[in-house]
Amino acid sequence: MRACVDIGGTKLAVSLAADGQSLDGSARPLLGRRSEPTAKTGDNFAVARQILRMVDEVCAEQKIAPEAVRRVGVSSAGPFVLNAGAIELATPNICGGIAGPARGLPNDWMTAPVEAPLAVRFDEVRVENDAVGALEAERRWGALQGVGHCAYVTWSTGIGVGLCVDGRVLHGKNGNAGHAGHTFVVDDDSNALCGCGNVGDVEGLTAGNAIARRFGQPAEALFAAAAAGDAAALARVDALCRSMGRMLYNLVATLDLERISLGGSVFWNNREFLLPRLQAQIDGRLPSLTAGVTLVPAGLGDKVGDYAALALLD
């Protein structure tokens, strides 16, 4: 058995999958999915302990012996740092020590060890950026099948990106390739402190938690008001789409991409409203680079995060 772990800035989910390929090449079913808020209190091993506990709980629910789970794939929001060769999370929406008390997280962690504590129990541990895991899932089972120059972008609690060029997934020196959410695309830093410490980067401007901090209302309320024709809300959403759209354009222009798959709760819950606005930020800009480039909803829908961890081991 394999454990599939999805770590986000808001929630942590664990499920199980049997080893081996499905006969038709489709994604194997996930068993016993459990989800709860990501641990952010206590010492910085809290996330690793939460994963181990939840694996045991899923095993008990499914009547599977815990020792039968020998492999674990961890799809996590990044960035990562390496400590003695093992990946630790330096995730701005989890580790409160990075941006300091002003960010409002209930801890002073600079990192959260994950790979080393899990390797004590499991024979194989693979930790990847959650957008990289989602990219691999989308390339195998979703909207990026057969596409060699592509990206997966999540617009959720944070902004994550997985990149593929010439059929190869990009990783970087510490597995952090694709952190375009921490780039700058507009000259606007008003009330936009990102958890990484930047003020006014794409994540600080547009992420789900940034919307609530900047505008004093949840993302869903803002998008609902914009869709209903509220002029002030629509202006704010258009500004968000300019920031996100410019990041997407920069990815296309830098890497010569042909398709980008989009997921994450902010995008997915408002995809019909947001997709044309984001596509408009690409269309017509330097046609030699952008002609034919398409933005598409994630083929795996709102399950892409669950299958991201499975794709790491499948």
Secondary structure in CASP SS format (residue, H / E / C, confidence):
PFRMAT SS
TARGET T0000
AUTHOR 0000-0000-0000
METHOD secondary structure of the structure
MODEL  1
M C 1.00
R E 1.00
A E 1.00
C E 1.00
V E 1.00
D E 1.00
I E 1.00
G C 1.00
G C 1.00
T C 1.00
K E 1.00
L E 1.00
A E 1.00
V E 1.00
S E 1.00
L E 1.00
A E 1.00
A C 1.00
D C 1.00
G C 1.00
Q C 1.00
S C 1.00
L C 1.00
D C 1.00
G C 1.00
S C 1.00
A C 1.00
R C 1.00
P C 1.00
L C 1.00
L E 1.00
G E 1.00
R E 1.00
R E 1.00
S E 1.00
E E 1.00
P E 1.00
T C 1.00
A C 1.00
K C 1.00
T C 1.00
G C 1.00
D C 1.00
N C 1.00
F C 1.00
A H 1.00
V H 1.00
A H 1.00
R H 1.00
Q H 1.00
I H 1.00
L H 1.00
R H 1.00
M H 1.00
V H 1.00
D H 1.00
E H 1.00
V H 1.00
C H 1.00
A H 1.00
E H 1.00
Q H 1.00
K C 1.00
I C 1.00
A C 1.00
P H 1.00
E H 1.00
A H 1.00
V C 1.00
R C 1.00
R E 1.00
V E 1.00
G E 1.00
V E 1.00
S E 1.00
S E 1.00
A C 1.00
G C 1.00
P C 1.00
F E 1.00
V E 1.00
L E 1.00
N E 1.00
A C 1.00
G C 1.00
A E 1.00
I E 1.00
E E 1.00
L E 1.00
A C 1.00
T C 1.00
P C 1.00
N C 1.00
I C 1.00
C C 1.00
G C 1.00
G C 1.00
I C 1.00
A C 1.00
G C 1.00
P H 1.00
A H 1.00
R H 1.00
G C 1.00
L C 1.00
P C 1.00
N C 1.00
D C 1.00
W C 1.00
M C 1.00
T C 1.00
A E 1.00
P E 1.00
V C 1.00
E H 1.00
A H 1.00
P H 1.00
L H 1.00
A H 1.00
V C 1.00
R C 1.00
F C 1.00
D C 1.00
E E 1.00
V E 1.00
R E 1.00
V E 1.00
E E 1.00
N E 1.00
D H 1.00
A H 1.00
V H 1.00
G H 1.00
A H 1.00
L H 1.00
E H 1.00
A H 1.00
E H 1.00
R H 1.00
R H 1.00
W H 1.00
G C 1.00
A C 1.00
L C 1.00
Q C 1.00
G C 1.00
V C 1.00
G C 1.00
H C 1.00
C E 1.00
A E 1.00
Y E 1.00
V E 1.00
T E 1.00
W E 1.00
S C 1.00
T C 1.00
G C 1.00
I E 1.00
G E 1.00
V E 1.00
G E 1.00
L E 1.00
C E 1.00
V E 1.00
D C 1.00
G C 1.00
R E 1.00
V E 1.00
L C 1.00
H C 1.00
G C 1.00
K C 1.00
N C 1.00
G C 1.00
N C 1.00
A C 1.00
G C 1.00
H C 1.00
A H 1.00
G H 1.00
H H 1.00
T C 1.00
F C 1.00
V C 1.00
V C 1.00
D C 1.00
D C 1.00
D C 1.00
S C 1.00
N C 1.00
A C 1.00
L E 1.00
C C 1.00
G C 1.00
C C 1.00
G C 1.00
N C 1.00
V E 1.00
G C 1.00
D C 1.00
V H 1.00
E H 1.00
G H 1.00
L H 1.00
T H 1.00
A C 1.00
G H 1.00
N H 1.00
A H 1.00
I H 1.00
A H 1.00
R H 1.00
R H 1.00
F H 1.00
G C 1.00
Q C 1.00
P C 1.00
A H 1.00
E H 1.00
A H 1.00
L H 1.00
F H 1.00
A H 1.00
A H 1.00
A H 1.00
A H 1.00
A C 1.00
G C 1.00
D C 1.00
A H 1.00
A H 1.00
A H 1.00
L H 1.00
A H 1.00
R H 1.00
V H 1.00
D H 1.00
A H 1.00
L H 1.00
C H 1.00
R H 1.00
S H 1.00
M H 1.00
G H 1.00
R H 1.00
M H 1.00
L H 1.00
Y H 1.00
N H 1.00
L H 1.00
V H 1.00
A H 1.00
T H 1.00
L H 1.00
D C 1.00
L C 1.00
E C 1.00
R E 1.00
I E 1.00
S E 1.00
L E 1.00
G E 1.00
G C 1.00
S H 1.00
V H 1.00
F H 1.00
W H 1.00
N C 1.00
N C 1.00
R H 1.00
E H 1.00
F H 1.00
L H 1.00
L H 1.00
P H 1.00
R H 1.00
L H 1.00
Q H 1.00
A H 1.00
Q C 1.00
I C 1.00
D C 1.00
G C 1.00
R C 1.00
L C 1.00
P H 1.00
S H 1.00
L H 1.00
T H 1.00
A C 1.00
G C 1.00
V C 1.00
T E 1.00
L E 1.00
V E 1.00
P E 1.00
A C 1.00
G C 1.00
L C 1.00
G H 1.00
D H 1.00
K H 1.00
V H 1.00
G H 1.00
D H 1.00
Y H 1.00
A H 1.00
A H 1.00
L H 1.00
A H 1.00
L H 1.00
L H 1.00
D C 1.00
END
